Amino acid sequence: MGGNEKINYRKDIDGIRAIAVVSVIIFHLGFLPNGYLGVDVFFVISGFLITKIVYQEALENHFSIIDFYLRRLRRIIPLVLISAIVSLLIGVLVMLPDDLENLAQSVFATNFFSNNILLLITSRDYWNIANEYKPLMHTWSLGVEEQFYIIYPILFLILKGDKRKYILAVLIILSIISISLYLFLKDDNAKFYLIQYRFFELSFGGLAAIIFKDKKFKTIYSFFITLGIVFILITNFSFLNDIKLVLIVVLSATLLVLGTNGSKINAWFLENTVMVWLGKISFSLYMWHQIILAYTRYFIVEKINIPTAIVIFMVVLIVSFISYFIIEQPFRNKKNVSTKKLLIVTGILFVFSTATAFYIYSVGGIIRNVPELNVYTSKRELNQDLKWTVNTEYNSNIHSYNRKFLNNGKTKIFIVGNSFARDFANVLLESKIGKDIDLSYVSSRYICPDFQERISQANYVLFSELKIKELKLYIDNYKLDTTKVWNIGTKNFGYNNGIIYNKKRDTNYCKQRTEMRAGFFEKNDSLQKEWKSKYINLIQLVIDKDKKMPIFSPNCKFISQDCEHLTQDGAQYFAKLLNIDKIIKVNQTKIISDRDK
């Protein structure tokens, strides 16, 4: 996404950029499964163009790392800072506390070239549905690229003078190390986000720039360029695994950036007016598309269909044209914006956006009262540990029950499992029997050294979303008595509460209902069939004939703050609906016969 100074300008590279950015936009709209690979194309282009410039400067012994960073600053930072500020200002107006807090984190991380690291720590999975509602989710790739820009020129600074002959060899070695790490690391999320696994994509472009320096290919080689275009287009619809796809796209993009002399395919497809202009504004297209798309989903329309996608694309196009002419172009031109003015303006934007983001994060995103979440500015606390919101704190309290039974004569209930199990523990504590039970909770048997003791002492053992075949492991390893076992069901309350919250003026605001995310109803139905009468079917308690779930409890409080996990009001709501007596006092039928063990 980074830039190309007007050195040996080539229209075809803007055409390649157009392919890449349009693929990414259509992917984020939800219509091109492998369109995210456009980012890999950007990486190759950046590596090629940057190396072409700095390698030539190194050969001529006038490479300046300060000039390099100033060029990057002009090309990237003003638009990044302005788009981050716009995102934050809109978020202040429309976002719920948790989402605004997350956005503040992203602004802070983006400003420090590290949103890729933040997303790895927080979301991990790039394909997590929650990412669709994050306006700055896409700046992970800028993090990778900017980290490359910090590291890469140091290579040319060290290998200057007589040592410059080693640049190619060092770059090849670093590329081999990077691609080896990429091929053999098992953590797909780390491979997606971190520079060490992405370095080879940028360096392949760099190697092409060095190895084929000043070489022009004859028209006959346009076959290979055509092949590169075809590979990139085909992989957008391919069902190959990610490793093969990435390698194909990187190699194809490397072929493309080499270019040809007098290629008809270049002139027809890559160098036509539309493709060149899309390429010229590709950075603005990339920066604004996710911001516009995320907020469209957040407070305008929940699902993107084809007509809506066309409208969104046109809006992105218009905003990007304006952005290109009033932000990108002026800041790139030294005549319009001197270096001193550049540093002052970007410094002010940086301080303002960083300080604002830090403040919002420090108050947990609570900048207004949200009665539906029992969140009030009068109750927020500014303290040194950046206090969580009330709902996060409520849900985390259940971990204090990770303890042995108290042997106080009360009914012993042992709950084992994920955050849905944690939710049900809160439901039990909020229920009419909450004061009459001795509760023990653990998220996983692997972190519980006295697991056997607890499971043996318990009157009831509750798992969450457990399959029957997985239960057999507990029977074999812990001699579990299945007569005291129940399975807690799954649940979901839509995609994001933002679009619900921004309908406050509707007369039926508190009565809104939503469809569950894809797969939840089917999963619930499958678990019910497996567990039969020993399944705690939470969805069945609240779903209507149209298969829609409630958003609010009867007193107009959000049942879930993130569409999956219960607020305290949500836990109280289910506690009233659930027939606790049926679970705790009745039905101790074995669910696995002896012959099935």
Buried (B, 14 or more C-beta within 10 A) or exposed (E): BBBBBEEEEBBBBBBBBBBBBBBBBBBBBBEBBBBBBBBBBBBBBBBBBBBBBBBBBBEEEEBEEEBBEBBBBBBBBBBBBBBBBBBBEBBBEBBBBBBBBBBBBBBBBBBBBBBBBBBBEBBBEBEEEBBBBBBBBBBBBBBBBBBBBEBBBEBBBEBEEEEBEEBBEEBBEBBEEBBEBBEEEEEBBBBBBBBBBBBBBBBBBBBBBBEBEEEEBEEEBBEBBBBBBEBBEEBBEBEEEEEEBBBBBBBBBBBBBBBBEEBEBBBEBBBBEEBBBBBBBBBBBBBBBBBBBBBBBBBBEBEBEEEBBEEBBEBBBEBBBEBBEEBBEEBBEEEEBEEEEBEEBBEEBBEEBBEBBBEBBBBBBBBBEBEBBBBEEEEBEEEEEEBBBBBBEBBEBBEEBEBEBEEEEBBBBBBBBBBBBBBBBBBBBBBEBBEEBBBBBBBEBEEBEBBBEBBBBBBBBBBBBBEEEEBBEBBEEBEBBBEBBBBBBBBBBBBBBBBBBBEEEEEEBBEBBBBBBEEBBEBBEEBBEBBEEBBBBBBEBBBEEEEBBBBBBEEEBBBBBBBBBBBBBBBBBBBBEBEBEEBBEEEEEEBBEEEEE
